[in-house]
Amino acid sequence: MTMRMNPTDNPIGDGQAGRQRLVRLGLRNRIVVAFVLFGLLLSAGFAAVAYFSMDDFEGIVVRQLLQSEMQQVIESRRVDPDYPLPSSRRMHAHVVPLATLDTLPTSLASLAPGIHVLDEDGEHETYVDVRDVAGQRFFYFIGLGDVAERERFVQWLLAAIVILGTLASGGLGLLFGGYLISPVQRLARWVDASNPDHPGGVLAAQFADDEVGALAAAFDRYQNRLEAFLHREREFTADASHELRSPLSVLKAGLDVVAEDAGVGPRGRRAIERMERRAAELGDLLDALLYLARSESDPVSGVVDIPLLPTWQHLLDDYERVYPTSESRVRVTGDPNATTMAPTRIARLVFNRLLEHAIHHAGGENVHIDVAPDRVEIRPWSVSANDVQDDGQRRSDERFGLTLLSRLCRRLGWVLAPARDADTLRLVFSGGASSPPSG
């Protein structure tokens, strides 16, 4: 059974590249990636805010300390000009008369009153406060070399926080990813175990009223439509089988009665034989169409182990009995123990039509049918490969078409295609006798 969707029912689109991108990364992996990106952005943002805030706070504290210490030095010198200036590895002060500024290094002499930062981009950053008081210039220095080392440690610490935060987010994504997608996985198991023959409407009751529940309800509605379609299909198949077989049976019975009439002349008998053959072909066509129309979920009926070599030989004997004057001679050889699993009537129908096509297109050449455990090869085969392969547009050709035969073979699980040498047709059975066809 083939279901077709209206293109307007698919709002997402079905581009091949888009489907590949979606399939490449599973839902759980996408959740993990989202957690990782969130953790990275969050920890990186925290580290950036902490770093710049710490840098600004450091500048504010150092400037206030520098101004306080400078003011204390100035007040102390105003009271006692001989007050010793502080001098240590981190902080020290220097006082010179304004008239002797040219004796100082250029880097110091050029500093205007105010707070300055020396070696701002280096490893030994120094803050200096410059003031002019009572004809003297005061310099107060605070070195931040040790602070710079601590800043590097803080930078490594913040980088470690970013890395650990990202890894922790990924771990949480792995931990919670399974929990987050468990409703989707449960819905997938329910859908996988569902049967189109069973009425829908039970999935939505098994899930919460959320997005997954909405998806389950949508599947329930789809399953109800599918069940209604299958019901209509079975009704059509049953009606078609009854309504077509009844007049066909009457036609065959009428032909049998007319054929027994001794008053029918040679021309009439030839016409009756043609009508009988056409009636038989209509019966085969009806069987094939009903078999193809049957739902794949219907149980396989009449599947038996078919001996291949005797079946082909019997079909050949029947053909030669009906057409004793055929120009082509047919030889059937192969493994006498070769078998395949299939419905008897459908398998005989396929074999018989292939035999008729081979003889009809042989052009007077002898036909060889080679039977193997997993395949049957017919040669010569002069029909085009396009007549065997179904491209979705072709329809049955003369009599019982090869396109229809190809569809029957696919339904049986067989492969009907020309061999590498163009004059040989190969019918391959899937798995030989051990693999019954599906549907």
C-alpha positions as CSV (number, residue, x, y, z in Angstrom):
1,M,0.0,0.0,0.0
2,T,1.3,3.5,-0.9
3,M,0.2,6.6,0.9
4,R,0.8,10.0,-0.7
5,M,0.8,13.3,1.2
6,N,-0.4,16.6,-0.1
7,P,2.6,18.9,-0.5
8,T,0.6,21.6,1.4
9,D,0.6,19.3,4.5
10,N,4.3,19.7,4.9
11,P,5.1,23.3,6.1
12,I,8.7,22.6,6.8
13,G,9.7,21.5,3.3
14,D,11.6,18.4,2.2
15,G,14.9,19.6,0.9
16,Q,17.5,16.9,0.9
17,A,20.2,19.1,2.4
18,G,18.0,20.2,5.2
19,R,17.0,16.7,6.1
20,Q,20.6,15.6,6.2
21,R,21.5,18.5,8.5
22,L,18.7,17.5,10.9
23,V,19.5,13.9,10.8
24,R,23.2,14.4,11.4
25,L,22.6,15.8,14.9
26,G,20.1,13.9,17.1
27,L,17.6,15.6,19.5
28,R,19.6,14.6,22.6
29,N,22.8,15.8,21.1
30,R,21.2,19.1,20.2
31,I,20.1,19.5,23.8
32,V,23.6,18.8,25.0
33,V,25.0,21.4,22.5
34,A,22.5,23.9,23.7
35,F,23.5,23.3,27.4
36,V,27.2,23.6,26.4
37,L,26.7,26.9,24.6
38,F,24.6,28.2,27.4
39,G,27.2,27.3,30.0
40,L,30.0,28.8,27.8
41,L,28.2,32.1,27.3
42,L,27.1,32.3,31.0
43,S,30.6,31.5,32.4
44,A,32.3,33.7,29.9
45,G,30.0,36.6,30.7
46,F,30.6,36.1,34.4
47,A,34.4,36.0,33.9
48,A,34.3,39.1,31.8
49,V,32.2,41.1,34.3
50,A,34.3,39.9,37.2
51,Y,37.6,40.8,35.4
52,F,36.6,44.3,34.4
53,S,34.9,45.0,37.6
54,M,38.0,43.9,39.5
55,D,40.2,46.1,37.3
56,D,38.0,49.1,37.9
57,F,37.8,48.5,41.6
58,E,41.6,48.1,41.8
59,G,42.1,51.5,40.1
60,I,39.6,53.2,42.5
61,V,41.2,51.7,45.7
62,V,44.8,52.5,44.6
63,R,43.8,56.1,43.7
64,Q,42.1,56.7,47.0
65,L,45.1,55.1,48.9
66,L,47.5,57.2,46.9
67,Q,45.7,60.5,47.6
68,S,45.4,59.6,51.3
69,E,49.1,58.8,51.7
70,M,50.1,61.9,49.7
71,Q,47.9,64.1,51.9
72,Q,49.5,62.7,55.0
73,V,53.0,63.3,53.7
74,I,52.2,66.9,52.8
75,E,50.7,67.6,56.2
76,S,53.6,66.0,58.0
77,R,56.1,68.0,56.0
78,R,54.2,71.2,56.7
79,V,54.5,70.6,60.4
80,D,58.0,69.2,60.3
81,P,60.1,69.9,57.2
82,D,62.5,67.2,58.2
83,Y,59.8,64.5,58.5
84,P,61.2,61.3,57.0
85,L,59.5,60.4,53.7
86,P,58.2,56.8,53.4
87,S,60.4,54.5,51.5
88,S,59.7,50.8,50.9
89,R,59.7,48.4,48.0
90,R,56.0,49.1,47.2
91,M,55.6,52.7,48.3
92,H,58.0,55.6,48.5
93,A,57.9,59.4,48.2
94,H,60.2,62.1,46.8
95,V,60.2,65.9,47.2
96,V,62.2,68.4,45.1
97,P,62.1,72.2,44.8
98,L,60.3,73.3,41.7
99,A,63.5,75.2,40.6
100,T,65.4,71.9,40.4
101,L,63.0,69.9,38.3
102,D,65.4,69.9,35.4
103,T,67.7,67.7,37.4
104,L,65.1,64.9,37.5
105,P,64.8,62.3,34.8
106,T,62.7,63.5,31.9
107,S,60.0,60.9,32.6
108,L,59.4,62.4,36.0
109,A,60.1,66.1,35.1
110,S,57.4,66.0,32.4
111,L,54.7,64.7,34.7
112,A,52.1,67.4,35.4
113,P,50.3,67.6,38.8
114,G,47.8,64.8,39.2
115,I,47.7,61.0,39.3
116,H,49.6,59.1,36.6
117,V,50.1,55.4,35.7
118,L,53.6,54.4,34.7
119,D,54.4,51.3,32.7
120,E,50.6,50.8,32.2
121,D,51.0,48.0,29.7
122,G,54.0,46.3,31.3
123,E,54.3,43.9,34.2
124,H,55.4,46.4,36.8
125,E,52.6,49.0,36.8
126,T,53.2,52.0,39.1
127,Y,50.8,54.7,40.2
128,V,52.3,58.1,41.0
129,D,50.6,61.2,42.5
130,V,52.2,64.6,41.7
131,R,51.5,67.8,43.6
132,D,53.0,71.2,43.9
133,V,52.9,72.6,47.4
134,A,54.9,75.7,48.8
135,G,57.4,75.8,46.0
136,Q,58.1,72.1,46.1
137,R,56.9,69.1,44.0
138,F,55.8,66.0,45.8
139,F,56.0,62.6,44.2
140,Y,54.3,59.6,45.8
141,F,54.8,56.2,44.1
142,I,52.9,52.9,44.7
143,G,54.2,49.9,42.8
144,L,51.7,47.1,41.8
145,G,54.2,44.5,40.7
146,D,52.8,41.9,43.1
147,V,49.3,42.9,42.3
148,A,50.0,42.2,38.6
149,E,51.1,38.7,39.5
150,R,47.9,38.2,41.4
151,E,46.0,39.5,38.4
152,R,47.6,36.8,36.2
153,F,46.5,34.2,38.7
154,V,43.0,35.6,38.7
155,Q,43.0,35.5,34.9
156,W,43.9,31.8,34.9
157,L,41.3,31.3,37.6
158,L,38.6,32.9,35.4
159,A,39.7,30.9,32.4
160,A,39.4,27.7,34.5
161,I,35.9,28.9,35.6
162,V,34.9,29.3,31.9
163,I,36.2,25.8,31.0
164,L,34.7,24.1,34.1
165,G,31.4,25.9,33.6
166,T,31.2,24.8,30.0
167,L,32.0,21.2,31.0
168,A,29.6,21.2,33.8
169,S,26.8,22.5,31.5
170,G,27.7,19.7,29.0
171,G,27.4,17.2,31.8
172,L,24.0,18.6,32.9
173,G,23.0,18.4,29.2
174,L,23.9,14.7,29.1
175,L,22.2,14.1,32.5
176,F,18.9,15.9,31.6
177,G,18.9,15.2,27.9
178,G,17.6,11.7,28.3
179,Y,14.9,13.0,30.7
180,L,13.9,15.8,28.4
181,I,13.5,13.5,25.3
182,S,12.0,10.6,27.2
183,P,8.4,11.6,26.2
184,V,9.5,11.7,22.5
185,Q,11.2,8.3,22.8
186,R,8.1,6.9,24.5
187,L,5.9,8.3,21.7
188,A,8.3,6.7,19.1
189,R,7.9,3.3,20.8
190,W,4.1,3.6,20.8
191,V,4.1,4.7,17.2
192,D,6.5,1.9,16.2
193,A,4.3,-0.7,18.0
194,S,1.0,0.6,16.6
195,N,-0.9,-1.2,14.0
196,P,-2.8,0.6,11.2
197,D,-5.6,-2.0,11.5
198,H,-6.3,-0.9,15.1
199,P,-8.4,2.2,15.6
200,G,-6.5,5.3,16.8
201,G,-7.3,7.7,19.6
202,V,-5.3,6.1,22.4
203,L,-1.9,7.8,22.1
204,A,-3.0,11.3,23.3
205,A,-4.3,9.8,26.5
206,Q,-0.9,8.4,27.4
207,F,0.9,11.8,27.3
208,A,0.7,15.1,29.1
209,D,-1.1,18.1,27.6
210,D,2.1,19.6,26.1
211,E,3.9,19.6,22.7
212,V,4.5,15.9,22.8
213,G,0.8,15.4,23.7
214,A,-0.1,17.5,20.7
215,L,2.1,15.4,18.5
216,A,0.5,12.2,19.9
217,A,-3.0,13.7,19.2
218,A,-1.9,14.6,15.7
219,F,-0.8,11.0,15.1
220,D,-4.1,9.7,16.5
221,R,-5.9,11.8,13.9
222,Y,-3.6,10.5,11.2
223,Q,-4.1,6.9,12.3
224,N,-7.9,7.4,12.2
225,R,-7.7,8.7,8.7
226,L,-5.4,5.8,7.8
227,E,-7.8,3.3,9.3
228,A,-10.7,4.8,7.3
229,F,-8.6,4.6,4.2
230,L,-7.8,0.9,4.8
231,H,-11.4,0.2,5.5
232,R,-12.4,1.8,2.2
233,E,-9.6,-0.1,0.4
234,R,-10.8,-3.4,1.8
235,E,-14.4,-2.6,0.8
236,F,-13.3,-1.7,-2.7
237,T,-11.2,-4.9,-3.0
238,A,-14.0,-7.1,-1.8
239,D,-16.6,-5.3,-4.1
240,A,-14.3,-5.4,-7.1
241,S,-13.5,-9.1,-6.6
242,H,-17.1,-10.0,-6.3
243,E,-18.5,-7.7,-9.0
244,L,-15.8,-8.6,-11.6
245,R,-15.5,-12.3,-10.9
246,S,-19.2,-12.9,-11.2
247,P,-19.7,-11.7,-14.8
248,L,-16.3,-13.2,-15.8
249,S,-17.4,-16.6,-14.5
250,V,-20.7,-16.2,-16.4
251,L,-18.7,-15.3,-19.6
252,K,-16.4,-18.4,-19.2
253,A,-19.3,-20.7,-18.6
254,G,-21.1,-19.3,-21.7
255,L,-18.0,-19.8,-23.8
256,D,-17.7,-23.4,-22.6
257,V,-21.3,-24.1,-23.6
258,V,-20.8,-22.5,-27.0
259,A,-17.5,-24.5,-27.5
260,E,-19.5,-27.8,-26.9
261,D,-21.9,-26.9,-29.8
262,A,-21.1,-29.2,-32.7
263,G,-22.6,-26.7,-35.1
264,V,-19.9,-24.2,-34.6
265,G,-17.6,-23.9,-37.6
266,P,-13.8,-23.5,-37.7
267,R,-13.9,-19.7,-37.7
268,G,-16.3,-19.7,-34.8
269,R,-14.1,-22.1,-32.8
270,R,-11.1,-19.9,-33.5
271,A,-13.1,-16.9,-32.2
272,I,-14.2,-18.9,-29.1
273,E,-10.6,-19.9,-28.4
274,R,-9.5,-16.2,-28.6
275,M,-12.3,-15.2,-26.3
276,E,-11.3,-17.9,-23.9
277,R,-7.7,-16.8,-23.9
278,R,-8.8,-13.2,-23.3
279,A,-11.1,-14.3,-20.5
280,A,-8.2,-16.2,-18.9
281,E,-6.0,-13.1,-19.2
282,L,-8.7,-11.0,-17.6
283,G,-8.9,-13.5,-14.7
284,D,-5.1,-13.3,-14.3
285,L,-5.2,-9.5,-14.5
286,L,-7.9,-9.4,-11.9
287,D,-5.9,-11.6,-9.6
288,A,-2.8,-9.5,-10.0
289,L,-4.6,-6.2,-9.4
290,L,-6.4,-7.4,-6.3
291,Y,-3.1,-8.8,-5.0
292,L,-1.4,-5.5,-5.6
293,A,-4.3,-3.6,-4.0
294,R,-4.3,-5.7,-0.9
295,S,-2.9,-3.9,2.2
296,E,0.6,-4.8,3.3
297,S,-0.8,-5.4,6.7
298,D,-3.1,-8.2,5.5
299,P,-1.9,-11.7,6.4
300,V,-0.2,-13.6,3.6
301,S,-2.6,-16.2,2.3
302,G,-1.7,-19.3,0.3
303,V,2.1,-18.9,0.6
304,V,3.6,-22.3,-0.1
305,D,6.9,-23.8,-1.1
306,I,6.9,-23.8,-4.9
307,P,9.2,-26.2,-6.8
308,L,10.6,-24.1,-9.6
309,L,11.7,-26.6,-12.3
310,P,8.5,-28.7,-12.3
311,T,6.3,-25.5,-12.3
312,W,8.1,-24.0,-15.3
313,Q,8.0,-27.3,-17.2
314,H,4.3,-27.7,-16.5
315,L,3.6,-24.1,-17.8
316,L,5.7,-24.9,-20.9
317,D,3.7,-28.1,-21.6
318,D,0.5,-26.2,-21.3
319,Y,1.7,-23.5,-23.7
320,E,2.9,-26.0,-26.3
321,R,-0.5,-27.8,-26.0
322,V,-2.3,-24.5,-26.8
323,Y,0.2,-23.3,-29.4
324,P,1.6,-26.4,-31.0
325,T,2.8,-24.5,-34.1
326,S,5.0,-22.0,-32.3
327,E,8.2,-21.2,-34.2
328,S,10.3,-21.0,-31.1
329,R,11.4,-24.1,-29.1
330,V,11.8,-23.7,-25.3
331,R,14.2,-25.7,-23.1
332,V,13.9,-25.6,-19.3
333,T,16.9,-26.9,-17.4
334,G,18.3,-26.3,-13.9
335,D,18.3,-27.5,-10.3
336,P,15.3,-29.9,-9.7
337,N,15.4,-29.1,-6.0
338,A,15.1,-25.3,-6.4
339,T,12.1,-23.8,-4.6
340,T,10.7,-20.4,-3.5
341,M,8.0,-19.2,-1.2
342,A,5.0,-17.4,-2.7
343,P,1.3,-17.6,-3.3
344,T,0.9,-20.3,-5.9
345,R,-1.6,-18.5,-8.2
346,I,0.5,-15.3,-8.3
347,A,3.8,-17.1,-8.8
348,R,2.4,-19.2,-11.7
349,L,0.9,-16.0,-13.2
350,V,4.3,-14.3,-13.2
351,F,6.1,-17.3,-14.6
352,N,3.5,-17.9,-17.3
353,R,3.5,-14.3,-18.5
354,L,7.3,-14.2,-18.6
355,L,7.3,-17.4,-20.6
356,E,4.7,-16.0,-23.1
357,H,6.7,-12.7,-23.5
358,A,10.0,-14.6,-24.0
359,I,8.4,-16.8,-26.8
360,H,6.5,-13.9,-28.3
361,H,9.7,-11.7,-28.7
362,A,12.1,-14.5,-29.5
363,G,11.7,-14.0,-33.2
364,G,11.8,-17.7,-34.0
365,E,15.0,-18.3,-31.8
366,N,15.1,-21.1,-29.3
367,V,14.4,-19.9,-25.7
368,H,16.4,-21.3,-22.8
369,I,15.1,-21.1,-19.2
370,D,17.8,-21.8,-16.6
371,V,16.4,-22.5,-13.0
372,A,18.8,-22.0,-10.0
373,P,18.0,-22.1,-6.3
374,D,17.8,-18.3,-6.0
375,R,17.0,-17.2,-9.6
376,V,15.6,-17.9,-13.0
377,E,17.3,-16.7,-16.2
378,I,15.6,-16.4,-19.5
379,R,17.4,-16.0,-22.8
380,P,17.3,-14.7,-25.4
381,W,15.4,-11.7,-24.1
382,S,14.9,-9.0,-26.7
383,V,12.5,-6.8,-24.8
384,S,13.9,-3.4,-23.8
385,A,15.0,-3.0,-20.2
386,N,12.7,0.0,-20.0
387,D,9.8,-2.4,-20.5
388,V,10.8,-4.2,-17.3
389,Q,11.7,-1.4,-15.0
390,D,8.9,0.7,-13.7
391,D,9.7,4.4,-13.7
392,G,6.4,5.4,-12.2
393,Q,5.0,6.7,-15.5
394,R,4.8,3.7,-17.7
395,R,1.7,1.5,-17.9
396,S,1.2,-2.1,-19.0
397,D,2.1,-2.8,-22.6
398,E,0.6,-5.4,-24.9
399,R,-1.4,-8.1,-23.2
400,F,-0.2,-8.6,-19.6
401,G,2.4,-5.8,-19.3
402,L,5.9,-6.3,-18.0
403,T,5.5,-3.1,-15.9
404,L,2.7,-4.9,-14.0
405,L,4.8,-8.0,-13.7
406,S,7.6,-5.9,-12.2
407,R,5.3,-4.5,-9.6
408,L,4.1,-8.0,-8.7
409,C,7.7,-9.2,-8.3
410,R,8.5,-6.3,-6.0
411,R,5.4,-7.1,-3.9
412,L,6.6,-10.7,-3.7
413,G,10.1,-9.6,-2.7
414,W,11.6,-10.6,-6.1
415,V,13.8,-8.6,-8.5
416,L,13.0,-8.6,-12.2
417,A,15.7,-7.0,-14.3
418,P,18.0,-7.7,-17.3
419,A,21.3,-9.3,-16.6
420,R,24.6,-7.6,-17.5
421,D,24.4,-9.3,-20.9
422,A,21.5,-7.5,-22.6
423,D,19.9,-10.7,-24.0
424,T,19.2,-12.3,-20.6
425,L,16.3,-11.6,-18.2
426,R,17.0,-12.4,-14.6
427,L,14.3,-13.1,-12.0
428,V,16.0,-13.2,-8.5
429,F,14.2,-14.5,-5.5
430,S,15.0,-12.8,-2.2
431,G,16.6,-15.4,0.1
432,G,15.4,-18.4,-1.9
433,A,13.0,-20.7,-0.2
434,S,13.8,-19.5,3.2
435,S,12.4,-16.0,2.9
436,P,8.6,-15.6,2.3
437,P,7.4,-12.5,0.7
438,S,6.1,-9.6,2.7
439,G,2.4,-8.7,2.4
